[in-house]
Amino acid sequence: MRSAIAMRSMFRLAAGCGLAVLLLAAVAPRGAGAHEVRQVGDYEFVVGFLDEPAFAGELNGLDLRVTLKPGAATPGAATPDASPAADGGDTPAAAIAPEGTPVEGLDETLQAEVIYLDQTMALPLRARYGEPGAYASEFFPTTPGDYSFRVFGTVEGVQVDETFTSGPETFGAVQDPAPLQFPQTDAAAVSAASTDGGFEDGPAGIGLVAAVGAAAAWSVRQRIVARRDRASHPAR
């Protein structure tokens, strides 16, 4: 009976831990997939940070990807109405872009800037090796908050000037890493950790102690039950 009660307690604890993990996952910052997708004429721009979530003081950068929209006529091709002449003439058919056709060579024709409040810094673009249509430019964001990327120049002869700003519907802002830093370097925190065995105060510390205590209690009870069973049913 006691063993069953202990098992139920452990299951409740495990369920609570699982719920906590799910809640953390739900409120966690979005991952690297959090980029803004924008249609610019016949092109699709995808813009965000190279590494998301982005943290202040850590190397990051602009991640820019440009593709030709599906169904758009490729530059220099005939118009969509063009078709081979009925008499077998040489009028070419329109070249239609397949889905997600990457646009290459934009590191030579586009420029980029990163903007924070009233400060601006140029970001020289480089083509990403092995990823056609993908471009990057690294920098260290030094302050938490919203950042903007301005991309301007020409795409296959078409003038563009677009600004992409972090936000709930675009890509994540730069975050303060302090809440996630470990171990703490503050002298008082180190002293407290050395005196209490490293367990922190508050719900997290209490939960950890409770989990360890419950596991230990269950283990002890299991050993007691096993001894009683052996005493009641000695080996023959």
C-alpha positions in Angstrom: 0.0 0.0 0.0 2.7 2.4 1.0 4.7 1.5 -2.1 1.7 2.3 -4.3 1.2 5.6 -2.6 4.9 6.4 -3.1 4.7 5.5 -6.7 1.7 7.7 -7.2 3.6 10.6 -5.6 6.5 10.0 -7.9 4.2 10.0 -10.9 2.7 13.3 -9.8 6.1 14.8 -9.4 7.2 13.6 -12.8 4.0 15.0 -14.3 4.6 18.3 -12.7 8.1 18.4 -14.0 6.9 17.5 -17.5 4.3 20.3 -17.3 7.0 22.8 -16.3 9.1 21.7 -19.3 6.2 22.2 -21.6 5.4 25.7 -20.2 9.1 26.7 -20.6 9.0 25.5 -24.2 5.9 27.5 -24.8 7.3 30.7 -23.5 10.9 30.2 -24.8 12.2 32.6 -27.4 11.6 31.5 -31.0 14.4 29.6 -32.7 16.5 30.3 -35.8 13.4 29.8 -38.0 12.0 33.2 -36.7 12.7 35.3 -39.8 10.6 37.9 -41.7 9.4 36.8 -45.1 8.6 39.7 -47.4 7.6 39.9 -51.1 9.5 42.6 -52.9 8.3 42.7 -56.5 9.1 39.4 -58.1 11.4 38.4 -55.3 11.0 36.9 -51.8 13.3 38.3 -49.1 13.9 36.3 -45.9 15.7 38.3 -43.2 16.6 37.7 -39.6 19.6 37.1 -37.3 22.1 34.4 -38.2 21.6 32.8 -34.7 18.3 33.1 -32.9 17.5 33.8 -30.2 20.1 36.6 -30.4 21.9 37.6 -27.2 23.8 40.9 -26.4 27.6 40.5 -26.5 27.6 37.3 -28.6 28.7 37.1 -32.2 25.7 37.2 -34.6 24.8 38.8 -37.8 22.4 39.4 -40.7 20.9 36.4 -42.4 19.6 37.3 -45.8 18.0 35.0 -48.4 16.6 36.0 -51.7 14.6 33.9 -54.2 12.6 34.5 -57.3 8.9 34.0 -56.6 7.3 30.9 -58.2 5.8 31.7 -61.6 7.8 34.9 -62.1 9.5 35.4 -65.4 13.3 35.1 -65.2 15.1 38.4 -66.0 15.8 38.8 -69.7 13.2 36.2 -70.7 10.2 36.8 -72.9 7.1 38.1 -71.4 4.5 35.5 -70.1 2.4 36.2 -73.2 5.1 35.3 -75.6 5.0 31.9 -77.3 6.6 30.2 -80.3 5.2 31.6 -83.5 2.6 29.6 -85.3 4.7 29.5 -88.4 7.6 27.9 -86.5 9.3 31.2 -86.0 12.0 31.8 -83.4 10.0 33.8 -80.8 11.1 32.2 -77.5 8.6 31.0 -74.9 8.7 32.8 -71.5 11.1 31.3 -68.9 9.1 30.8 -65.7 11.0 30.5 -62.4 10.4 27.2 -60.5 9.6 27.4 -56.8 12.2 29.1 -54.7 14.8 29.8 -57.4 17.8 31.3 -55.5 19.1 34.6 -56.7 22.9 34.6 -56.7 25.5 37.3 -57.0 23.8 39.8 -54.8 26.8 40.3 -52.6 28.1 42.4 -55.5 24.9 44.5 -56.0 23.3 44.8 -52.6 24.4 46.7 -49.5 23.2 46.3 -45.9 23.2 48.2 -42.6 22.3 47.3 -39.1 20.4 50.1 -37.2 19.9 50.5 -33.4 18.1 53.6 -32.3 20.0 56.4 -34.0 23.2 54.4 -34.7 24.0 52.7 -38.0 26.7 50.4 -39.1 27.5 49.1 -42.6 27.3 45.3 -43.0 29.4 44.0 -46.0 27.5 41.1 -47.5 29.2 37.8 -48.3 27.7 34.8 -50.1 27.3 31.8 -47.9 29.3 28.8 -49.2 27.1 26.0 -50.5 23.9 27.9 -50.0 22.8 29.6 -53.3 20.8 32.8 -52.7 22.0 33.1 -49.0 24.1 36.0 -47.7 25.4 37.0 -44.3 27.3 39.7 -42.5 28.5 39.2 -38.9 28.6 41.7 -36.0 28.4 41.7 -32.2 25.1 43.3 -31.0 26.1 44.9 -27.7 22.8 46.0 -26.3 19.4 44.2 -25.8 16.5 45.6 -27.8 15.0 45.8 -31.3 17.4 46.0 -34.2 16.7 46.9 -37.9 18.4 45.7 -41.1 18.3 47.9 -44.1 19.0 46.1 -47.5 19.3 48.3 -50.6 20.8 48.3 -54.0 19.7 46.2 -57.1 18.5 42.7 -57.6 19.1 41.6 -61.2 18.7 45.3 -62.2 15.7 46.0 -60.0 16.1 48.8 -57.4 15.3 47.8 -53.9 15.5 49.6 -50.5 13.8 47.6 -47.7 14.1 47.9 -43.9 13.4 44.9 -41.7 12.8 45.5 -37.9 12.7 42.9 -35.2 9.3 42.4 -33.6 6.6 39.9 -32.6 5.6 39.2 -36.2 9.1 39.4 -37.8 12.2 38.1 -36.0 13.4 38.1 -32.4 14.9 41.1 -30.7 18.4 40.9 -29.1 18.0 39.6 -25.5 19.9 40.2 -22.3 21.9 37.0 -21.5 22.1 37.6 -17.8 19.1 35.5 -16.7 20.7 32.5 -18.5 24.3 32.9 -17.5 25.8 30.2 -15.3 27.8 29.9 -13.0 27.2 33.3 -11.4 30.4 35.2 -10.9 29.1 37.5 -8.1 31.1 36.8 -5.0 28.0 36.8 -2.8 26.4 34.2 -5.0 29.5 32.0 -4.9 29.6 32.3 -1.1 26.0 31.3 -0.8 26.4 28.4 -3.1 29.3 27.1 -1.0 27.3 27.3 2.2 24.1 25.7 1.0 25.6 23.0 -1.2 24.7 24.8 -4.4 20.9 24.7 -4.0 19.2 28.0 -4.9 16.4 29.5 -3.0 12.9 29.9 -4.4 10.6 27.5 -6.2 13.4 26.0 -8.4 15.5 25.1 -5.4 12.5 23.8 -3.4 11.4 21.7 -6.4 14.8 20.2 -6.8 15.1 19.3 -3.1 11.5 17.9 -3.1 12.3 15.7 -6.2 15.5 14.3 -4.6 13.8 13.8 -1.3 10.9 12.0 -2.9 13.2 9.7 -4.9 15.2 8.9 -1.8 12.1 8.1 0.3 10.7 5.9 -2.4 14.0 4.0 -2.7 14.1 3.4 1.1 10.5 2.2 1.2 11.1 -0.2 -1.7 14.0 -1.7 0.2 11.9 -2.1 3.4 9.1 -3.8 1.4 11.6 -6.1 -0.3 13.0 -7.1 3.1 9.5 -7.8 4.5 8.7 -9.9 1.4 11.9 -11.9 1.9 11.1 -12.4 5.6 7.6 -13.6 4.8 8.7 -15.9 2.0 12.1 -17.2 2.8 13.9 -19.0 0.0 13.5 -22.8 0.1 
